[in-house]
Amino acid sequence: MADFDERLASLPRLGIGVSTEYGAREGPAALDPLELRRCEPSLAAFMEVGVELAKGLDANTLAWCRAGHATTYHFLDINLDEHEDLDAAFLAQMRATIDVLAPRWLCGDAGLWHFGARDRGQMLLLPPVLEPEAVAPMAAGVIALREATGLEVLPENPPGPAFVGRLHILEFFAALADRADTGLLLDCAHLAMFQRARGHALLDGFDAVPWDRVVEVHVAGGSEHECDGFAFVEDDHGPEVLADTWLLFEAVVARARNLRAVVVECERNPIAQAVPLLERVRSIWGAA
């Protein structure tokens, strides 16, 4: 397969998109992506579809696909560092879903989506162990998934209230990008959580990032909480984006010269709450 620079040339500039996952439209005030696209097409140029294959694709996503609009495939059920996750039956089901979505690329949090065997009762999301030894098995998973699907795979830095390991998360993902010869998805809300949890300055670790490999960026709302003296941020995808997330987004887009797509994760917010976030993304990215 061609190296990353050659593959990058074939990746389209998708612009600004919104997120969804199975059942996201069921809430009374949830985002209607098709209506948003009708009202503000430049703010819903594509839809990132969170896919857990055990659930499949909902009617909202199928309607988007029937309309011929662009998508990306965000996996919610793959531990990239576990070879067993990409068995023949799973990959066959994944390829069938790809045939429906026609995604421009694959992406997903490079962490622990399930504990033990993949099972409805064991689904979760934890960040990777941030040690050098954890890079190689995860890189092998990125390569295996890319080769099995023929699509670019963009690993994403996951959220977490706490992180285990000596590496900065940006150092870990820089090493992963190099080892797997891959692009990256940088989630600014997740990075803000890491910097806060570790007591870092907002731009700590930026020197490690291979900015030419950052293909996609996420912005999402978060809420601050405290439990028995432990302060943390919940990655709730709500309408309130923390100031640190916006500052990181500005810093990231100023550096990521190959950025192709920005997703505002707002799948359970009404259009009136989502549009100001999307417009702010447009104003920042357009000025970068």
Secondary structure as GFF3:
##gff-version 3
##sequence-region A 1 288
A	DSSP	alpha_helix	4	8	.	.	.	ID=ss1
A	DSSP	beta_strand	15	21	.	.	.	ID=ss2
A	DSSP	three_ten_helix	24	26	.	.	.	ID=ss3
A	DSSP	alpha_helix	33	39	.	.	.	ID=ss4
A	DSSP	three_ten_helix	41	43	.	.	.	ID=ss5
A	DSSP	beta_strand	46	51	.	.	.	ID=ss6
A	DSSP	alpha_helix	59	66	.	.	.	ID=ss7
A	DSSP	beta_strand	70	75	.	.	.	ID=ss8
A	DSSP	three_ten_helix	83	86	.	.	.	ID=ss9
A	DSSP	alpha_helix	88	101	.	.	.	ID=ss10
A	DSSP	beta_strand	106	109	.	.	.	ID=ss11
A	DSSP	beta_strand	112	114	.	.	.	ID=ss12
A	DSSP	three_ten_helix	120	122	.	.	.	ID=ss13
A	DSSP	beta_strand	123	126	.	.	.	ID=ss14
A	DSSP	three_ten_helix	132	134	.	.	.	ID=ss15
A	DSSP	alpha_helix	135	149	.	.	.	ID=ss16
A	DSSP	beta_strand	153	156	.	.	.	ID=ss17
A	DSSP	alpha_helix	169	180	.	.	.	ID=ss18
A	DSSP	beta_strand	184	187	.	.	.	ID=ss19
A	DSSP	alpha_helix	188	198	.	.	.	ID=ss20
A	DSSP	three_ten_helix	206	208	.	.	.	ID=ss21
A	DSSP	three_ten_helix	211	213	.	.	.	ID=ss22
A	DSSP	beta_strand	214	220	.	.	.	ID=ss23
A	DSSP	beta_strand	223	227	.	.	.	ID=ss24
A	DSSP	beta_strand	230	234	.	.	.	ID=ss25
A	DSSP	alpha_helix	243	253	.	.	.	ID=ss26
A	DSSP	beta_strand	261	265	.	.	.	ID=ss27
A	DSSP	alpha_helix	271	287	.	.	.	ID=ss28
###
